């Protein structure tokens, strides 16, 4: 491999962040001169530790110099380990250095008049890095990025996120994901925001058994689309590949709840028992109602709080504190989460209004005093856990406003007795302030992004802490067998998460490695005992097909660095320096780009643009300033609000800011013989094109009836009702309900619930929310979605049609119709697959249905008999929402219910 000759390169400092995108930055007329002829993503996940390599090869097909830009988005928790460029056979490698040393080279570049680049957070889960290089005519460049991360278990699943956005058609585009889990893979799902039916043919997923036993411990996912599959249409050269590709999975678990795995002298211990009972909790919600919360934020907070209150267990106790310049408690004491108390609390939450300043100090101390009083008076159930959940959107402005003093006051009051969780709403709050306060008191902090799904983010966070299973968890190993062990004590273990401990094995470690995990359940102490045979483990991880070399050692280093960096947040100066020194040493030894290191990349002589950036921390999103080099650079500190030149935070990957709309009606459809939306949902009735402003209205629901080949049934709901059981089929394990607003003749929402797999799909005019295993994801209408899980496929196209399809079952469609009388609509396909037990307002029409004769005086009228009830049906023109807006007029039999 060639390396650049001494003296012939300039240096460029880069702090690398994000997953792979390659794009050109030339003007439109030359945008295709830089041709990406190959783009590959190879990700190997070995025992939750992911090693991802992105390789992009480009060629300059112009007859003049062109600039190629390599742009990547990767997960925030990932550490880049290598980046290199190969230009005309010469390799320009990246070297990881201490940040101060790299900064010297950057300063020299600025002194030469070269500009600074930017690496920054781009969304909720990703960070972005880009580097440009000038490419001579006919010259080729290979970019390679390598990064690693430990996949954390979140609400019962591990998630691997890949970003796919080449911005042009690529002759050789391939993504390979290999997963090896010795415990066995219990389920595997994929989800994409760009997948189409054509692209889905390029996606293959397989699971195989290995020597581990009968468990399916290996999975391989391959995505290899052809050029034609990548095209938006045959006439266009634009690519459809632009979005996220997600892999979710979980592993099988034994009675011991854990797994010890050993490779190359290192061990990792995973612990996540799933058969334990939930410990009762005493929780106080501390809600910011200051003036800055006015508008959508307080509305979403109320919405989330109401749903969270519904999720409280009858064994829990709770209270509410709302604060602005002053703090107010809902009740003088904690109260049981009875139906009566929860309903009263929901009424109180509905009335919370935003105004005034922000007195975080008094609100937090009031919360601690409530818990302490209950403890003194022995009102806390034996073995229960105490939690404080703070939600605020700004810095303190009333009462005590010094962040350090507030942190000190809270730490002294809590005194290690309670767990504090801090939620920062938006970017006007100091995340560093909240994070330190949470970590000092046994909890964690989380950013809540100000968007249309903020309420859902709040609910998801609560689900993470809603079910404590163990407290005072301690991992114990033979002292003569291990060393350099990561964090081995944890205050609380929550359902759906996982505790991870890693370390080194001593040279004389025993052949059978044993461990104990001790903790407290609700009313008793418990000890889990686990053993692992070292020789068997060595054999298990011997195959290079599944793993990369010394992955467990790198996993140990990654976890150690992450924990050291977390400890620095709340450490005092002397201790902080020692922690940072150790984290820096490991970062350099294992070539990790962390907040303490930077990567220096050499470039060919004459390249005009040198860049620098440092891996950002969460609060760096608050303020930006112009760096002397001319580019944007994230500030290392978080100045007070109102700094000139401040830029708004970048939008999250899935969502853009929208206003909440109250939109008209929802409807249900099924074309005869399994008709469908567009190609599949078209009916066979007589149709004529509607004029642009046709007075004809779309019905609430369009149904095909069993045995009917021509006529459709148009249903309008007229009787006063709110919650409607639209249809339920216990044999198929599906139920469809809706909230119907009679006065405005519309559905406010519709919900589809499946028993297997357990999935709930909630559609509103604003978005679609899918909830599985207490984990919720929101999707805006008309944004492409393709999700495959065991026994169910979920797709949404650019027309806004969401299809829920299962093999040999009825397919259910949800549509946000944007034509006249716009609103939600429901569609059905393959209705002949309904069982004889189907029921509900609409389900009744798939039981015994008989048509009466035509009215002798008026052949546009007849009687429809359903389960012994007679309905008057009238032949009318209606607007068919199954067609694209503005739709088509159809003649159907209309019935009012």
PyMOL commands that set and color helices and strands:
alter all, ss='L'
color gray80, all
select helices_A, chain A and resi 28-30+99-111+197-200+227-230+291-293+296-310+339-350+360-376+403-414+431-439+454-465+534-540+551-570+573-589+618-621+742-744+831-833+843-846
alter helices_A, ss='H'
color red, helices_A
select strands_A, chain A and resi 2-3+9-14+19-24+34-46+49-60+66-75+79-87+90-98+120-121+126-135+140-150+158-164+172-180+185-192+203-208+218-223+243-251+258-263+266-271+281-288+317-323+327-329+335-336+385-392+419-425+445-448+468-477+482-483+489-494+499-505+512-520+525-533+597-604+624-626+632-634+668-669+687-689+701-704+712-716+723-729+734-741+746-754+759-764+768-772+775-779+785-789+792-796+801-805+811-817+823-829+849-854+861-866+869-880+888-896
alter strands_A, ss='S'
color yellow, strands_A
deselect
rebuild
show_as cartoon
